[in-house]
Amino acid sequence: MDGPLTPRESAKFIAENSRDVFIDGRGVRRVAELLLAKVSGPELHLGGWKALHELNPRAADEAALNWVFVADTLNFSFWSEHDERKCLVGYRGKTYSGYWSLCAAVNRALDEGIPITSASYYATVTLDQVQHVFRSDTDVPMPLIEERHRILNETGKILLEKFEGSFLNCVRKSEKSAQKLMHLVVESFPSYRDVTQFEGKRISFYKRAQILVADTWSVLEGKGDGCFKDISSITMFADYRLPQVLVHLGALNYSKELLEKLLKGEMLSYGDRQEVEIRGCSLWCVELIRDCLLELIEKKGEKTSGEINSVLLDYYLWDYARDHREDMKGIPFHHTRCIYY
Ligand SMILES: Nc1nc2c(c(CN[C@H]3C=C[C@H](O)[C@@H]3O)cn2[C@@H]2O[C@H](COP(=O)(O)O)[C@@H](O)[C@H]2O)c(=O)[nH]1
C-alpha cells in the first residue's frame, strides 16, 4: 500500500479543500515583511536554539542527542483546560509552563541523578517514577502522564533493540539526510506516526518526527552527523500554537462557526475535519510565508546569517507566540488531546 502524502503535499491538498480555515495572502506578506527585518539576527539563525533557550543542552554530543530524543518523544499536549490552573515546574529559580515545563523536569531529574535520558532507564521506568520525574509544583499534573509513561517504555525498548540504546546510532543510519531520519524515526517508533485521513486520502503531519529532526540539526549545530543536506525539506511543525499565532498575525482565518466553537473551548478530536484543516492550512501558510520571505530577501538583497528555511521560521513564530501570550489572549487555540503534538 502506498504511504501517506508527505506533510507538504498533505498541507497543499488540505489548503485547497479547506472549508473552515483560510490563508490570507495579505497577511502572509505582512508576516514575511515582519520576518525580513530579522533575517540577519540571532532569532532566525541555527545558533538561536542554544543561545535563546537556557534549558536546551549546550553540548553537541551523544548525551545531548539523547536529551533531544526524550524531549521530542514527550513533546505533546501541554495545554490545560483552564489557563489559570496548569502544570508548572520550578527549576534553578525560574518557573516553567507548557513545553518548557517538560524540559525543566528532564533537567531537574538529571540534576537529581535520575538518568531519564538513558534508554536503559526509561525502557523499564515505572509509572510512579515518571509521576515523580514530571511532578508539577501545582496540583495540576502534566497532561497524559500515563501515556507518557507508556511511550517512554515502548520507545526505550525499541531504542535498545534497534539502536543499541543511543539515538546517535539512529541519526548515523540516516546518512545526513533529514528525510531518511524522519522516515526511520516514524518506521521505528509507533508514537511518532502522526498520520490521518482527509477527503479520502491518507495524509501525514509527522509533527514530532519533523521537530526531532530539526532539534537534532540544532543540537549538533548543523555539523558532522547533523549536517543535513536536505534540512530545507522539513516543514513547520503542526502543533496548537502556530495556528494561534498565524491567526493573531492575520495570515490565517477561521470561519465564524469554527471560531465560535474554539472560543467556547470545545474539544476537537485528532483527525476531525476541522482539526486537520487547522493543522494543514497552518503548515501551508508557513510554506507560503517562507516563499514570500525568500522573494523579499532576493529583491532587497538582504544579508542573511545563513540559510532561511521553514524550521527557523517555525522556531521564530513559536517563540513569538510564547513572548506574546498576553497579546494573543483573545485568539483561541484548538483543544485536541493526543500524543502527536
Ligand atoms: N511548531 C512548534 N511547536 C512546538 C515547538 C516546541 C518547542 N521547540 C522549541 C525548543 C527549542 C526550539 O528553540 C524551539 O523554540 C514545542 N512545540 C509544541 O507547542 C505546543 C506547546 O506549546 P506551549 O503549551 O505554549 O508550551 C505543543 O504542541 C508542543 O509540541 C516548536 O518549536 N515549534
The ligand as an SDF file (V2000), in Angstrom:
LIG
                    3D

 33 36  0  0  0  0  0  0  0  0999 V2000
    5.5150   24.4340   15.9630 N   0  0  0  0  0  0  0  0  0  0  0  0
    6.2380   24.2240   17.0690 C   0  0  0  0  0  0  0  0  0  0  0  0
    5.6550   23.5810   18.0940 N   0  0  0  0  0  0  0  0  0  0  0  0
    6.4100   23.3900   19.2020 C   0  0  0  0  0  0  0  0  0  0  0  0
    7.7330   23.7950   19.3260 C   0  0  0  0  0  0  0  0  0  0  0  0
    8.1540   23.3830   20.6170 C   0  0  0  0  0  0  0  0  0  0  0  0
    9.4740   23.5310   21.2770 C   0  0  0  0  0  0  0  0  0  0  0  0
   10.5510   23.8970   20.4080 N   0  0  0  0  0  0  0  0  0  0  0  0
   11.4040   24.8830   20.9520 C   0  0  0  0  0  0  0  0  0  0  0  0
   12.5010   24.2490   21.6670 C   0  0  0  0  0  0  0  0  0  0  0  0
   13.6600   24.5750   21.1100 C   0  0  0  0  0  0  0  0  0  0  0  0
   13.4760   25.4150   19.9500 C   0  0  0  0  0  0  0  0  0  0  0  0
   14.2200   26.5790   20.1070 O   0  0  0  0  0  0  0  0  0  0  0  0
   12.0190   25.7380   19.9130 C   0  0  0  0  0  0  0  0  0  0  0  0
   11.8120   27.0670   20.2600 O   0  0  0  0  0  0  0  0  0  0  0  0
    7.0680   22.7800   21.2210 C   0  0  0  0  0  0  0  0  0  0  0  0
    6.0540   22.8010   20.3500 N   0  0  0  0  0  0  0  0  0  0  0  0
    4.6770   22.3910   20.5330 C   0  0  0  0  0  0  0  0  0  0  0  0
    3.9950   23.5220   21.0680 O   0  0  0  0  0  0  0  0  0  0  0  0
    2.9960   23.0590   21.9940 C   0  0  0  0  0  0  0  0  0  0  0  0
    3.4100   23.5180   23.3690 C   0  0  0  0  0  0  0  0  0  0  0  0
    3.2290   24.9180   23.4220 O   0  0  0  0  0  0  0  0  0  0  0  0
    3.0740   25.6040   24.8980 P   0  0  0  0  0  0  0  0  0  0  0  0
    1.8120   24.9650   25.5140 O   0  0  0  0  0  0  0  0  0  0  0  0
    2.9440   27.0740   24.5940 O   0  0  0  0  0  0  0  0  0  0  0  0
    4.3270   25.2420   25.6420 O   0  0  0  0  0  0  0  0  0  0  0  0
    2.9910   21.5470   21.9040 C   0  0  0  0  0  0  0  0  0  0  0  0
    2.1400   21.1390   20.8590 O   0  0  0  0  0  0  0  0  0  0  0  0
    4.4360   21.2780   21.5090 C   0  0  0  0  0  0  0  0  0  0  0  0
    4.5690   20.0280   20.8620 O   0  0  0  0  0  0  0  0  0  0  0  0
    8.3230   24.4720   18.2240 C   0  0  0  0  0  0  0  0  0  0  0  0
    9.4940   24.9110   18.2130 O   0  0  0  0  0  0  0  0  0  0  0  0
    7.5300   24.6590   17.1270 N   0  0  0  0  0  0  0  0  0  0  0  0
  1  2  1  0
  2  3  2  0
  2 33  1  0
  3  4  1  0
  4  5  2  0
  4 17  1  0
  5  6  1  0
  5 31  1  0
  6  7  1  0
  6 16  2  0
  7  8  1  0
  8  9  1  0
  9 10  1  0
  9 14  1  0
 10 11  2  0
 11 12  1  0
 12 13  1  0
 12 14  1  0
 14 15  1  0
 16 17  1  0
 17 18  1  0
 18 19  1  0
 18 29  1  0
 19 20  1  0
 20 21  1  0
 20 27  1  0
 21 22  1  0
 22 23  1  0
 23 24  2  0
 23 25  1  0
 23 26  1  0
 27 28  1  0
 27 29  1  0
 29 30  1  0
 31 32  2  0
 31 33  1  0
M  END
$$$$
